[in-house]
Amino acid sequence: MFMLKPITLLILSLAVSACGRETYTTWSCIDGSGSKSAMVLKKAQMQLQDQQYDYCGSLGPVSYFDLKCPAQIKDSRYSFIPDSGKLLSSANEFQCNAL
């Protein structure tokens, strides 16, 4: 009975400390010409080439990002497929690998 209280306190303190952590994933992306860019997915935002894009939504495995989300999320500036690492825009196609 006396050991239960310290264990419970330990579990609660670990749970509370985990809530304060920010989750993000860093990706290394290469475009068709071989230029490298770093991409960071953090909460509901994507950082790429010194720009920050908002998460506009997902359709199936594809996530969409833009500076200002359009009415139709398929019209977003970037589409990203995490499973394959493909990041697509109208101007470029990147192959990304999680770091």
C-alpha positions in Angstrom: 0.0 0.0 0.0 2.8 2.4 0.8 4.6 1.7 -2.5 1.5 2.5 -4.5 1.5 6.2 -3.6 5.1 6.9 -4.8 4.6 4.9 -8.0 1.4 6.8 -8.7 3.2 10.1 -8.2 6.0 9.1 -10.5 3.6 8.1 -13.2 1.7 11.4 -12.9 4.8 13.5 -12.9 6.1 11.7 -16.1 2.7 12.2 -17.8 2.6 15.9 -16.9 6.2 16.5 -18.1 5.5 14.8 -21.4 2.6 17.1 -22.1 4.9 20.1 -22.3 7.1 18.7 -25.0 6.6 19.8 -28.6 6.5 17.1 -31.2 8.2 17.8 -34.5 9.9 15.9 -37.3 12.8 17.1 -39.3 13.1 15.9 -42.9 15.9 16.3 -45.4 14.5 17.0 -48.9 16.1 16.9 -52.3 14.5 18.4 -55.4 14.8 17.2 -59.0 18.0 19.3 -59.5 19.7 17.8 -56.4 19.3 20.9 -54.2 18.8 20.0 -50.5 16.3 21.7 -48.2 15.3 21.0 -44.6 11.7 20.7 -43.8 10.3 20.6 -40.3 6.8 19.4 -39.4 5.8 20.9 -36.1 2.3 20.7 -34.7 0.0 22.0 -37.5 2.8 23.8 -39.4 5.5 23.0 -42.0 8.7 25.1 -42.2 10.4 24.9 -45.6 12.9 27.3 -47.2 12.5 30.1 -44.6 8.7 30.0 -44.9 6.1 28.7 -42.5 3.0 27.0 -44.0 -0.2 26.1 -42.2 -1.7 22.6 -42.2 -4.8 22.8 -44.4 -6.1 19.2 -43.9 -5.6 15.7 -45.3 -7.3 13.6 -47.9 -6.3 10.0 -47.4 -2.5 9.7 -47.0 -1.9 13.2 -48.4 -1.5 16.3 -46.1 -1.8 19.8 -47.5 0.0 23.0 -46.5 -0.2 26.6 -47.6 0.5 30.2 -46.4 -3.3 30.7 -46.4 -5.4 27.7 -46.8 -7.7 27.7 -49.9 -11.3 26.8 -49.9 -10.4 23.5 -51.6 -7.5 21.9 -49.7 -6.4 20.2 -52.9 -5.5 23.6 -54.2 -2.9 24.1 -51.4 0.7 25.1 -52.4 2.2 21.9 -51.0 1.0 18.3 -50.7 3.0 15.9 -48.7 2.8 12.1 -48.5 4.7 11.0 -45.3 4.7 7.3 -46.2 6.7 7.9 -49.4 8.4 11.1 -48.4 7.1 12.9 -51.5 6.6 16.7 -51.2 4.9 18.2 -54.2 4.3 21.8 -55.4 3.4 23.2 -58.8 7.1 24.2 -59.2 9.0 21.3 -57.6 8.9 17.7 -56.5 11.0 16.8 -53.5 12.0 13.4 -52.1 12.2 13.7 -48.3 13.7 11.4 -45.7 13.0 11.8 -42.0 16.0 12.5 -39.8 
